[in-house]
């Protein structure tokens, strides 16, 4: 299982140490707030969990993009709000 984490670079060390026993940890950070620019999520065919720091994607993760992610097993947010995910779709 792969664990994709959209997070700022300065927060990676602890997350990698904690999550590595559970799967391959892949950090993503781009100079964009458009989730569709994270094409790594849609190109990879393996089972995956996607974790996001919602401010980095402007609190926008539409179901149209979720549908394109192959073998998605979970979505995780650092926020106490999940309103930016289409919860009915999930």
KANOR-V772301 format. One record per residue. N is the residue number from 0. RES is the residue in three letters. PSI is psi in degrees with one decimal (none if undefined). Layout:
n->N res->RES psi->PSI
n->N res->RES psi->PSI
//
This chain:
n->0 res->UNK psi->139.5
n->1 res->UNK psi->144.7
n->2 res->UNK psi->105.8
n->3 res->UNK psi->129.2
n->4 res->UNK psi->119.9
n->5 res->UNK psi->104.6
n->6 res->UNK psi->157.2
n->7 res->UNK psi->146.9
n->8 res->UNK psi->-31.6
n->9 res->UNK psi->-2.2
n->10 res->UNK psi->15.9
n->11 res->UNK psi->-37.3
n->12 res->UNK psi->-51.2
n->13 res->UNK psi->-44.2
n->14 res->UNK psi->-42.7
n->15 res->UNK psi->-43.2
n->16 res->UNK psi->-41.6
n->17 res->UNK psi->-35.0
n->18 res->UNK psi->-20.2
n->19 res->UNK psi->-35.5
n->20 res->UNK psi->-15.2
n->21 res->UNK psi->-8.2
n->22 res->UNK psi->178.6
n->23 res->UNK psi->121.1
n->24 res->UNK psi->124.8
n->25 res->UNK psi->118.0
n->26 res->UNK psi->138.5
n->27 res->UNK psi->136.0
n->28 res->UNK psi->122.2
n->29 res->UNK psi->160.5
n->30 res->UNK psi->54.8
n->31 res->UNK psi->153.8
n->32 res->UNK psi->5.9
n->33 res->UNK psi->112.4
n->34 res->UNK psi->-30.0
n->35 res->UNK psi->-18.7
n->36 res->UNK psi->-10.7
n->37 res->UNK psi->68.0
n->38 res->UNK psi->-17.5
n->39 res->UNK psi->-31.6
n->40 res->UNK psi->-31.7
n->41 res->UNK psi->-21.5
n->42 res->UNK psi->-32.4
n->43 res->UNK psi->133.0
n->44 res->UNK psi->-10.6
n->45 res->UNK psi->163.6
n->46 res->UNK psi->142.5
n->47 res->UNK psi->156.1
n->48 res->UNK psi->139.6
n->49 res->UNK psi->124.1
n->50 res->UNK psi->138.1
n->51 res->UNK psi->144.8
n->52 res->UNK psi->105.0
n->53 res->UNK psi->-28.9
n->54 res->UNK psi->-30.3
n->55 res->UNK psi->-18.6
n->56 res->UNK psi->20.9
n->57 res->UNK psi->36.9
n->58 res->UNK psi->42.2
n->59 res->UNK psi->114.0
n->60 res->UNK psi->76.3
n->61 res->UNK psi->153.1
n->62 res->UNK psi->-29.0
n->63 res->UNK psi->-32.5
n->64 res->UNK psi->-38.3
n->65 res->UNK psi->-40.3
n->66 res->UNK psi->-26.5
n->67 res->UNK psi->-10.0
n->68 res->UNK psi->114.1
n->69 res->UNK psi->138.0
n->70 res->UNK psi->38.7
n->71 res->UNK psi->123.7
n->72 res->UNK psi->-17.5
n->73 res->UNK psi->150.2
n->74 res->UNK psi->134.8
n->75 res->UNK psi->141.1
n->76 res->UNK psi->148.1
n->77 res->UNK psi->-17.6
n->78 res->UNK psi->155.3
n->79 res->UNK psi->-6.6
n->80 res->UNK psi->135.1
n->81 res->UNK psi->15.5
n->82 res->UNK psi->-20.5
n->83 res->UNK psi->-11.3
n->84 res->UNK psi->144.5
n->85 res->UNK psi->90.6
n->86 res->UNK psi->-32.3
n->87 res->UNK psi->-41.1
n->88 res->UNK psi->-43.0
n->89 res->UNK psi->none
//
